[in-house]
Amino acid sequence: MKTTLALFLATAALLTAADQTFTGAVTDSMCGKDHSAMKMGANANCATACVKAGAKYALLAGQKVYTLSDQSAPEKFAGKQVTVSGSLDEKTGVIRVTKIAPAK
């Protein structure tokens, strides 16, 4: 009985874990932190073009590039600083987005 209760409580804690917050620039998974090779001018133009060509919207936070699970909301923030709330899958580098907003 105690084992079952402990397992239930551990599972509930994992399911209700608070989101993490990540701050950075919306980019794309192909260029990541360096858009210069594309010679398209602003990072926003490059990120949008790369996503149309098959890349995914991503977040450049420091030196790390994380793919974003939500591919529609980041479009309006391409090249801009944002704060993303969600959970990070360490194995895949994907942030499961629950909220995205302009950075303050």
Summary of the structure (lengths in Angstrom):
residues: 104
radius of gyration: 16.7
end to end distance: 48.4
largest distance: 63.8
contacts: 292
relative contact order: 0.21
helix: 31%
strand: 37%
